[in-house]
Amino acid sequence: MAFENPSREEIKEILEQTNTIAVVGLSDNPERTSYLVSQAMQAKGYRIIPVNPNADTILGEKSYPSLRDIPEKVDLVNVFRRSEHTPPIAAEAAAIGAAVIWLQLGVYHDETAEIAERAGLKVIMDRCIKVEDSLLLPHGKTKA
């Protein structure tokens, strides 16, 4: 069966219930898409936790080398990595108890979806979280 993203209403609920987003592949370069998207999400009230082994801090937040190194609860894992690198990220997202894995626009991998869904995670692929948030919650996030 082919993968299908959750409905827009389900994505809206996911965003409303999300407080903490770990961003795998978040660049410390302000010109990179991952930085711009994460900065916008941070401005909308989400807590952003960078996952980048090559940076100490990004967007004023401590950066961690991997999801397993984050010492607090993560609601959603947003992934800015090439598709072929995402299956182990799905396994790590499941291991830390995240509820959702979100692969950014242009990132899609069937095995990643299977790993995450087997572990009970919601999966969103090939969508930009910033665009979805702007469309579905244009006036900001209401606390769940």
Backbone as CSV, one residue per row, in Angstrom:
resi,resn,N_x,N_y,N_z,CA_x,CA_y,CA_z,C_x,C_y,C_z
1,MET,0.842,-1.195,0.000,0.000,0.000,0.000,0.881,1.249,0.000
2,ALA,0.540,2.196,-0.808,1.333,3.421,-0.920,1.143,4.308,0.306
3,PHE,2.206,5.007,0.654,2.151,5.924,1.796,1.259,7.116,1.466
4,GLU,0.526,7.557,2.477,-0.292,8.759,2.334,-0.126,9.608,3.594
5,ASN,0.153,10.893,3.409,0.269,11.796,4.549,-1.071,11.906,5.269
6,PRO,-1.034,12.256,6.558,-2.281,12.504,7.273,-3.069,13.635,6.590
7,SER,-4.349,13.702,6.875,-5.186,14.773,6.328,-4.734,16.124,6.884
8,ARG,-5.139,17.183,6.237,-4.793,18.529,6.713,-5.317,18.748,8.135
9,GLU,-6.496,18.224,8.434,-7.057,18.376,9.786,-6.166,17.646,10.810
10,GLU,-5.697,16.453,10.453,-4.796,15.718,11.349,-3.473,16.461,11.523
11,ILE,-2.943,17.026,10.430,-1.694,17.783,10.523,-1.889,19.008,11.409
12,LYS,-3.027,19.651,11.299,-3.327,20.804,12.167,-3.316,20.376,13.637
13,GLU,-3.942,19.242,13.934,-3.962,18.724,15.313,-2.544,18.408,15.790
14,ILE,-1.745,17.803,14.916,-0.361,17.492,15.274,0.380,18.772,15.648
15,LEU,0.259,19.797,14.817,0.950,21.062,15.082,0.447,21.716,16.369
16,GLU,-0.853,21.649,16.610,-1.418,22.236,17.838,-0.906,21.519,19.083
17,GLN,-0.666,20.229,18.975,-0.220,19.438,20.122,1.295,19.426,20.291
18,THR,2.013,19.974,19.335,3.476,19.964,19.353,4.018,21.196,20.056
19,ASN,4.929,20.967,20.981,5.635,22.063,21.636,7.118,22.040,21.296
20,THR,7.723,20.859,21.350,9.164,20.726,21.168,9.475,19.977,19.878
21,ILE,10.288,20.618,19.030,10.666,20.045,17.746,12.183,19.875,17.712
22,ALA,12.627,18.639,17.567,14.053,18.377,17.331,14.263,18.424,15.827
23,VAL,15.240,19.215,15.390,15.474,19.386,13.958,16.798,18.724,13.578
24,VAL,16.694,17.562,12.919,17.865,16.809,12.495,18.368,17.422,11.186
25,GLY,19.634,17.815,11.198,20.213,18.438,10.017,20.053,19.945,9.998
26,LEU,19.744,20.529,11.157,19.612,21.984,11.249,20.990,22.620,11.081
27,SER,21.106,23.465,10.062,22.372,24.137,9.773,22.518,25.396,10.623
28,ASP,23.769,25.736,10.948,24.016,27.001,11.649,24.240,28.148,10.659
29,ASN,24.059,27.881,9.373,24.188,28.896,8.329,22.822,29.561,8.129
30,PRO,22.694,30.864,8.435,21.403,31.550,8.338,20.814,31.600,6.928
31,GLU,21.592,31.229,5.925,21.082,31.239,4.553,20.498,29.893,4.127
32,ARG,20.658,28.862,4.963,20.152,27.532,4.626,18.669,27.414,4.960
33,THR,17.969,26.623,4.182,16.535,26.430,4.377,16.222,25.905,5.776
34,SER,17.009,24.959,6.254,16.740,24.393,7.583,16.777,25.478,8.653
35,TYR,17.704,26.405,8.541,17.823,27.496,9.508,16.602,28.416,9.410
36,LEU,16.256,28.820,8.184,15.145,29.755,7.980,13.812,29.159,8.444
37,VAL,13.573,27.893,8.119,12.335,27.232,8.538,12.289,27.114,10.062
38,SER,13.378,26.678,10.670,13.420,26.502,12.127,13.292,27.840,12.849
39,GLN,13.914,28.874,12.312,13.809,30.208,12.895,12.346,30.680,12.869
40,ALA,11.663,30.441,11.760,10.252,30.824,11.656,9.394,30.043,12.642
41,MET,9.668,28.753,12.787,8.901,27.932,13.734,9.165,28.370,15.166
42,GLN,10.394,28.728,15.455,10.751,29.231,16.778,9.984,30.526,17.061
43,ALA,9.902,31.397,16.070,9.179,32.667,16.218,7.682,32.450,16.435
44,LYS,7.157,31.305,15.959,5.739,30.987,16.146,5.463,30.355,17.509
45,GLY,6.523,30.117,18.295,6.310,29.617,19.647,6.721,28.188,19.899
46,TYR,7.263,27.520,18.902,7.739,26.155,19.100,9.134,26.185,19.691
47,ARG,9.431,25.226,20.553,10.788,25.063,21.074,11.567,24.253,20.060
48,ILE,12.662,24.802,19.582,13.497,24.134,18.590,14.747,23.586,19.270
49,ILE,15.020,22.295,19.040,16.236,21.671,19.547,17.057,21.222,18.339
50,PRO,18.200,21.871,18.096,19.035,21.498,16.958,19.712,20.140,17.159
51,VAL,19.760,19.356,16.088,20.512,18.105,16.084,21.522,18.223,14.948
52,ASN,22.741,18.558,15.335,23.837,18.758,14.384,25.142,18.536,15.146
53,PRO,25.867,17.460,14.836,27.091,17.158,15.582,28.227,18.158,15.343
54,ASN,28.065,19.037,14.368,29.127,19.983,14.028,28.899,21.394,14.564
55,ALA,27.892,21.573,15.409,27.602,22.906,15.950,27.349,22.815,17.446
56,ASP,27.745,23.846,18.172,27.493,23.905,19.620,26.118,24.485,19.919
57,THR,25.803,25.601,19.258,24.493,26.229,19.428,23.994,26.728,18.075
58,ILE,22.677,26.680,17.912,22.016,27.196,16.718,20.717,27.837,17.190
59,LEU,20.443,29.016,16.682,19.228,29.747,17.065,19.130,29.921,18.576
60,GLY,20.264,30.078,19.221,20.287,30.290,20.665,20.041,29.042,21.491
61,GLU,19.984,27.891,20.868,19.715,26.621,21.569,20.918,25.701,21.455
62,LYS,21.181,24.938,22.518,22.260,23.952,22.491,21.962,22.916,21.421
63,SER,22.981,22.590,20.641,22.851,21.583,19.602,23.361,20.238,20.132
64,TYR,22.698,19.161,19.727,23.066,17.816,20.159,23.533,16.997,18.962
65,PRO,24.469,16.070,19.188,24.981,15.263,18.078,23.958,14.268,17.525
66,SER,23.004,13.837,18.348,21.992,12.884,17.883,20.721,13.060,18.706
67,LEU,19.638,12.473,18.231,18.375,12.537,18.975,18.519,11.911,20.358
68,ARG,19.268,10.812,20.448,19.427,10.112,21.734,20.137,10.958,22.792
69,ASP,20.864,11.979,22.354,21.593,12.834,23.297,20.724,13.938,23.901
70,ILE,19.531,14.142,23.394,18.645,15.202,23.900,18.091,14.767,25.249
71,PRO,18.290,15.587,26.300,17.899,15.166,27.644,16.446,15.491,28.026
72,GLU,15.618,15.862,27.069,14.226,16.203,27.389,13.292,15.585,26.358
73,LYS,12.002,15.667,26.640,10.987,15.089,25.767,10.908,15.869,24.460
74,VAL,10.830,15.141,23.362,10.672,15.710,22.028,9.317,15.244,21.485
75,ASP,8.519,16.187,21.013,7.213,15.834,20.457,7.307,15.414,18.998
76,LEU,8.111,16.153,18.234,8.165,15.970,16.795,9.624,16.050,16.339
77,VAL,9.998,15.174,15.424,11.343,15.196,14.837,11.193,15.664,13.394
78,ASN,11.773,16.819,13.092,11.738,17.390,11.746,13.083,17.096,11.091
79,VAL,13.055,16.537,9.880,14.287,16.026,9.269,14.661,16.786,7.998
80,PHE,15.842,17.365,8.034,16.453,18.017,6.876,17.686,17.216,6.464
81,ARG,17.489,16.013,6.043,18.570,15.144,5.545,18.087,14.496,4.272
82,ARG,19.027,14.019,3.456,18.639,13.332,2.234,17.843,12.076,2.580
83,SER,16.944,11.744,1.685,16.020,10.630,1.908,16.708,9.352,2.356
84,GLU,17.837,8.994,1.715,18.492,7.721,2.030,19.079,7.677,3.439
85,HIS,19.195,8.828,4.091,19.732,8.873,5.461,18.645,8.829,6.539
86,THR,17.383,8.731,6.136,16.306,8.867,7.116,15.882,7.604,7.867
87,PRO,16.087,6.373,7.360,15.645,5.218,8.150,16.228,5.163,9.568
88,PRO,17.549,5.370,9.769,18.044,5.332,11.151,17.493,6.474,12.018
89,ILE,17.146,7.577,11.389,16.563,8.697,12.136,15.174,8.305,12.646
90,ALA,14.422,7.578,11.824,13.107,7.094,12.263,13.243,6.166,13.465
91,ALA,14.228,5.282,13.416,14.454,4.366,14.535,14.829,5.143,15.799
92,GLU,15.660,6.168,15.643,16.047,6.990,16.795,14.865,7.786,17.335
93,ALA,14.038,8.314,16.432,12.849,9.067,16.857,11.934,8.167,17.682
94,ALA,11.787,6.925,17.245,10.973,5.969,17.999,11.613,5.677,19.353
95,ALA,12.927,5.504,19.376,13.633,5.165,20.616,13.514,6.263,21.675
96,ILE,13.405,7.523,21.261,13.300,8.608,22.245,11.851,8.951,22.593
97,GLY,10.900,8.254,21.970,9.494,8.454,22.312,8.824,9.632,21.629
98,ALA,9.376,10.085,20.508,8.716,11.156,19.763,7.382,10.638,19.222
99,ALA,6.440,11.538,19.022,5.131,11.150,18.507,5.049,11.237,16.988
100,VAL,5.911,12.075,16.401,5.817,12.360,14.971,7.209,12.468,14.366
101,ILE,7.353,11.959,13.134,8.542,12.247,12.337,8.056,12.954,11.077
102,TRP,8.713,14.065,10.772,8.312,14.914,9.650,9.512,15.071,8.728
103,LEU,9.395,14.548,7.505,10.449,14.698,6.515,10.106,15.896,5.640
104,GLN,11.045,16.807,5.544,10.822,18.075,4.853,10.556,17.897,3.362
105,LEU,10.151,18.970,2.729,9.840,18.997,1.308,10.976,18.362,0.502
106,GLY,10.639,17.427,-0.372,11.636,16.751,-1.190,12.236,15.519,-0.538
107,VAL,11.867,15.236,0.708,12.415,14.080,1.426,11.296,13.052,1.610
108,TYR,11.529,11.849,1.066,10.521,10.797,1.064,11.244,9.459,1.080
109,HIS,10.805,8.546,1.966,11.454,7.241,2.008,10.484,6.230,2.604
110,ASP,10.087,5.231,1.806,9.101,4.239,2.248,9.559,3.471,3.485
111,GLU,10.836,3.067,3.527,11.334,2.308,4.678,11.256,3.144,5.958
112,THR,11.544,4.426,5.838,11.447,5.327,6.991,10.020,5.352,7.524
113,ALA,9.066,5.463,6.615,7.652,5.470,7.024,7.283,4.157,7.711
114,GLU,7.752,3.033,7.160,7.446,1.725,7.755,8.031,1.598,9.154
115,ILE,9.273,2.002,9.326,9.928,1.936,10.642,9.151,2.777,11.647
116,ALA,8.836,4.002,11.271,8.156,4.917,12.181,6.734,4.445,12.496
117,GLU,6.003,4.032,11.483,4.620,3.587,11.714,4.568,2.339,12.580
118,ARG,5.505,1.400,12.362,5.567,0.195,13.208,5.777,0.560,14.669
119,ALA,6.498,1.655,14.901,6.785,2.095,16.275,5.682,3.005,16.832
120,GLY,4.651,3.259,16.030,3.528,4.053,16.511,3.644,5.552,16.272
121,LEU,4.619,5.972,15.488,4.764,7.394,15.195,3.865,7.787,14.028
122,LYS,3.380,9.011,14.064,2.725,9.604,12.899,3.847,9.999,11.939
123,VAL,3.594,9.903,10.648,4.608,10.194,9.643,4.072,11.216,8.647
124,ILE,4.879,12.231,8.404,4.586,13.220,7.369,5.849,13.309,6.521
125,MET,5.666,13.211,5.191,6.823,13.252,4.299,6.572,14.236,3.163
126,ASP,7.679,14.796,2.663,7.643,15.661,1.490,6.715,16.855,1.677
127,ARG,6.731,17.412,2.875,5.957,18.612,3.186,6.832,19.546,4.010
128,CYS,6.653,20.840,3.834,7.385,21.824,4.634,6.573,22.179,5.867
129,ILE,7.137,21.972,7.033,6.435,22.241,8.282,6.064,23.722,8.419
130,LYS,6.918,24.603,7.943,6.637,26.043,8.023,5.433,26.412,7.154
131,VAL,5.375,25.872,5.956,4.249,26.137,5.062,2.960,25.595,5.671
132,GLU,2.997,24.353,6.141,1.800,23.753,6.741,1.345,24.552,7.959
133,ASP,2.281,24.952,8.805,1.938,25.730,9.990,1.306,27.068,9.598
134,SER,1.872,27.731,8.593,1.342,29.019,8.147,-0.061,28.892,7.562
135,LEU,-0.300,27.804,6.831,-1.623,27.581,6.246,-2.664,27.190,7.284
136,LEU,-2.266,26.306,8.191,-3.232,25.719,9.127,-3.384,26.496,10.430
137,LEU,-2.343,27.204,10.841,-2.391,27.988,12.090,-1.887,29.405,11.811
138,PRO,-2.562,30.137,10.924,-2.047,31.448,10.495,-1.947,32.476,11.619
139,HIS,-2.714,32.302,12.669,-2.687,33.268,13.775,-1.877,32.775,14.960
140,GLY,-1.079,31.762,14.720,-0.243,31.236,15.800,-0.839,29.981,16.404
141,LYS,-0.057,29.409,17.246,-0.393,28.138,17.875,-1.215,28.366,19.137
142,THR,-2.252,27.587,19.320,-2.976,27.599,20.583,-2.486,26.410,21.380
143,LYS,-2.278,26.584,22.627,-1.746,25.500,23.466,-2.748,24.365,23.567
144,ALA,-2.254,23.158,23.419,-3.097,21.967,23.512,-3.422,21.678,24.962
